[in-house]
Amino acid sequence: MKYLHTLLLSCLAASSVQADLIAHWPLDTDASDATGNSHNGTVVDGAVNFGQPGANANTGTAAAFPDNGHIDVSFDTALNGESFTVTLWANAASTGGFASPITSRDDAPGALTHGYILYNNNAGNWDFWTGDGDAGWDGLPGPAVAVSTWTHLAITYDTDTDTKTLWIDGVSSATDNVPQSGPTQYALNGTIEMENLHIGAGQDDGLNFYFDGLIDDVGVWNEALDGAAIQSIMANGISSERADPGLSAANPLDLTLDGTVQSFNVPITNSGQTQSLTVSASTFNGDANFSVTTLPGEISPGGSDNLVISFDPLGANGAFSADLEITSNDSLSPIRTITLQGSIHDPILVTDDTVDLGENTTGTITLTNDGATRPLQVSGVDIVGDTDHFDFTSIPSIIAANGGTDDIDISFDALGLEGAFSVTLTFNTDDPINPAIIVVVNAEAPFSEILVAWWPLDIDGTDASGNGFDGTVVGSPIASAGANGATSGSLDFDGSTRIDVPFDSALNPESFSITLWANADTTAGFASPITSRDDVAGPLTHGYIIYNDNGGNWNFWTGDSDNGWDTLLGDPVAPSTWSHLAITYDAGTDTKSLWIDGVLSASDDVPQSGPTQYSPNGTLESEDLHIGAGQDDGNNFWFDGKIDDVGLFRVALSEEDIASIMVNGIAGFSGVSQSPEITDLDPANGNVTITFNSINGAVYVIERSTDLESWFELTDDHDSVGTSTTFIDSTVPPGTTKIFYRVTRL
């Protein structure tokens, strides 16, 4: 739809610039797009109250944004032109924080920015931000916001001159043509991610930077309008400048092609107010696949009719696109071009994205050709990953059309190793739309022992698993009472103490779980009970962190080898209260989960920026593991409170496993017992009393040695009597000067 922008001077109209109005949201009664281009909005996340007093007599009524309610408009390339203008009226109720009346932006991955933002910023000024495809935003601050006052705002960007301008009440307030960091001042939303446009809110997802106040008469153009046009829009409203007659049609128009000769209707609407629309000619300019069959008749104001076209694939396959040129008596744009596009997808390869064998040694991949008429040709298969452990046979070369299938046989051999194994297959075919289809095959060989390390934290940083991952105490944590009877004692960290465990790749497995008890004294700042992480080269992140964050919530962060951290927000921290925490990551499904007191608090299987949610510490740098502190070197994000019974496992534990650890402790779950403590030795009568940590109801074997080589079994059926069990050895040989005991759970 074309609009003519005029500056009214002494009742005379002077012609200004012509541009396409892409969308117009009057915000009178709903979030509909009045242009007929179907960029209709949806109210989400709260209230938007329509029917409020408008900016002036030419704009109708306005919408109030009293809370987190805002309007989302689905992403469309048409809303994010290389050059653009956005105009609107805004009446801000406050100037606190950053508040965005309109946003079409993304900052993915991580810090790279795209799109535009209009802010009522935290300094109380109007601000025009653009993403430049680089880190950070290219800002253009304007004058002070007049609270409880209608202000006409316009932002323009001209790609030819790389010039951005902020207009306040029809006057240029600020302009710039010098990029701050990127090669230009503007990289459009849709360059990497395709985020919705938001009215009344900001951020990529619209869930932040909410606008508090009234908004009216919002428009988006595909050109940088000049001052005369912007002043005319301010004075007369967007609707007053509608072409009459005006041709409106969806652009682009997507066609559903089935490989046969087909006929399609192209709806044409007259958006004019009083004059009838006549289409006098239409052509595809010689495109052999498309032709015009029937022109629409005369279309009255507000009415619609169809222009009929024909499509013939002429034996071809794949994607098709053609420009339809329409000639009419549209008062501003007598020749309009719209793009018709579609694809014939035949053959079509359909298969599972992932095949999980689990602990099985055989399986199948089923390939299906969903194409209607053409057989699928498989030209080759590329295989990368743990190729020594997988074999694939019966790979087909041709799959029949119309639902034909073929199976590929999979065999897996762990070759004596343990853990998770994976290969990625890329099928190269003549599927015209998706010629390379990727299938990931996973398998696993169970670990004979899943416990990597266990720090009971009764008195120091000793690893009780027997695997030798002992930690060094930095500072003086205080030995304190434990979380429960199954965990014995704990250590109290005062916000300046920690335990450092030297880096080892075994402490950073591909899949993992961490379990621990934490009792936080405060929720101030970011405080980390355990960290094994690095952010090498500045923003690139690896490893895992548990945080008691500055918002008072438990957080599970993972580095994804990209900019920023992949975060998972959990439930609130209960200060001065023991909480059992568990974090799990499953590399096979790229799923991370946070468990609090045995209950799933949060889970996610969608990476925020990187290809996966987790890249282990050790990928580039090799940093120590820290208990009681964070940061790469452990010199920040100190934890203030008690920590108890910390365990690291090389698998993603199940809900049942986590519940068992919470109730029985890591000792009870794993069967690993701490060394017995000799509490009494009476040489006079030859009795030795030993006390050892135990699991209620378990049975133990107790042995004695004088040289650590030969062992004498004292009993093989000693029952525990709770979490601490006593045994009296009354058969110590006379004259014994050195003695050792060994306790094993049956």
C-alpha positions, 0 to 999 in steps of 0.5 A: 500500500502506498501513502503520500505524505503532505505538509499542510501549509495555508490549506495547500498540499505540497508533495513530499516522499513516497514510501510503502506503509508496511503496518499501521496499528491504530490501537483504537479497539485492538492490535489489528494492522489497518493496512490489510497487510496482516501484521496483526498483533496479539496482547500477551503477558498482562493487560492492554486497555484500548479505547483510551483518549488518543493523542489528537482528533486524527488518531482515534483512541489509544491503548494504555499499558499499565503492567507487563501487558504488551503486543507481540507481532509475529516476525516478518522480513517486511517489518525489518527493512534495510531502510525504515521509519517508525512513527508513534505517539507516546505518553509516558507515566514515568521515567524509571528504568528502560521502557520501550514503546516499540522494539524489533531486535535480537542480540544473538548469539550472546552480545551480537546485536540486531534491529532497533529499539525506542527507549524511554531510558533510565536517565529520563530521555528518549533514546534510539538504539540500533544493533550493528551486528557487533557487540553492544548497541549503537545508541542515539540519545534524545531530549528529556521525556515529558511525563504525562504528555503526548509526544510524537516520536519517529525514528528513521534509518537510511541505508544508503547514507547509513544515517539514523535520526530521532524525531521528537514532535516533528523536529529532528532531535538527534542524527548520526551517520558514524558507526560506533563499532560495527561496519554500519549503524544498523543490522536488521532483526532477522540477520541471525534470529527472527524475533517478534516485534513488540509494542509496549515492551522490549528484549528479544522475547518482549518480557522486559523493559515494559512501557508504562503509559499510553501509545497511539497510532503506530506505523512502520514504513520501508523508507526513511521519511523526511521531515515534511512527511513526519510532520504531516503524519503527526498533524493528520494521523496515519489513516488520513494519508491513505491512497484512494483508491489504494491497492493492497495485497499480501507480499510475499505470497506463499503458494502450496505447490504439489508438482501438478499444473495448478491455479491460484487466487491472489487476493486484491483489496481496495484500501481506499475510502471513496474511489473504486480500484481498477486493475488494468494489466498484470504480467510475470514478465516472461516467467515460463512457470507462471501466467496470469489467467484472470484480472479482478473486476472493479473493486469498491472501497474496502472490497476485495477480488481475486487475480487468478494465476496459473502455475506449471512446473514444466517438469522442474523441482525445488523452489520457485519464485516470480514477481507479479507486476500489477498495473492499476489506478492506485492513486500513488503507486500505479505499478505494484510488484508482489513476489509469489513463491513456493516449492515442490518437495519431491522426493522427501527424505524423512527420518528420526533426528536422533536414534538412541540405542541405550545399552543395546548393541543393535538398532536400525535407522528407518529412511522414508520417502514421503515424496509423491512421485519421485524415487529418492536417490541416496548418493552417500553417507558421511559419518563422524564421531566414535566411528570405531564403535559403530558399524552401519550396513544395508545402506540403500541407494534408492527409496521408492516414492509415496511412502517407500521405506528402507532400514539401515542396520546399526551395530555397536561395540564399546570395545571394553570402554565405558560411558556414552558414545555418539556418531553423526550421519549425514545423508546426501540425497536428491531431496531438492529442499533438504539435500543433506539430512543429519541423524545422530546415533547414541549408545552407552556402556554402563559405568561400573562405578559412576561416582567420580569424587565425594567430599564429605566436608566433615573436617577438610577437603578429602575425597572419600571416594578413593579416587584421589581428588583431594582438595586443599583448604584455603582459609579456615572453614569451621567444622559444623553439624551436618545436614542430617544423620546420614551426612555426618558433619559439614564445613561453614564457609565465611565468605572468604574461604574455599576448597580448591581441587586440582583440575582433572578431566575426570572432574569435567565429564561430558554428562554429569551430576553434582549433589550437595547440601547447602545452608546459605546465610545470605542471598546478597550477590552471586555466591557459588557453593561449587564451580568448575568453569572457565571463560577463556578469551573473555566471553567464551564460557565452559564448565558449570556453576551453582549460584545463590544469585543476587535475586535470591534464587538458586541458579545452574549455569553452564558454559556453551563455548560461546559468548555468555552463560547458558542459565537455568533459574530455579526456586528461591533460596531459603536462608539459614535452612539446609537445602539439598541441591542437584544439577544434572546434564545429559549430553545425549539429549543436551538436557540440563536440570536443577533439583531442589530438595529432590524435586525438579525445579527447572529443566531445559533442552534448548541451547541459548546461543551455542550449539549445545548447552554445555562445554566442559571446563578443560576445553580450552583452559584447565581451571581448578574445581572450587567448593565455596567460591566461584570465578576461574581462580576461586577469588570471587563469588564466595559462598557464605554458609554451610556446605555438606556431602558434595558428590560428583557423578559421571552420569545424569542421575535420575529423580530416584537416584537424587532422592536416595542421595538426599535421604541416605547420603552419598555413602548410602547411595554409592555403598562407599563408606568412610574409614572407620574411626578407632575410638578406644584401645585398651592394651590391658585386656586386648579390646579395640573398639571401632566406630564407623559411619554406616547405613541404617539396616546394612550389613558389614564385613569387618577385617583386621590386619597387622601388615596391610597385606594379609587380612583376618575376617572378624565378622561377615554379618555385622548389622548396623544400628543407624548411621554410626555403628560400633564393633568390639574386637576382643581377639587382638593377639597379645603383643600387637603394636600396630593394627589396621581395620577394614569395613566393607558393606555387603 
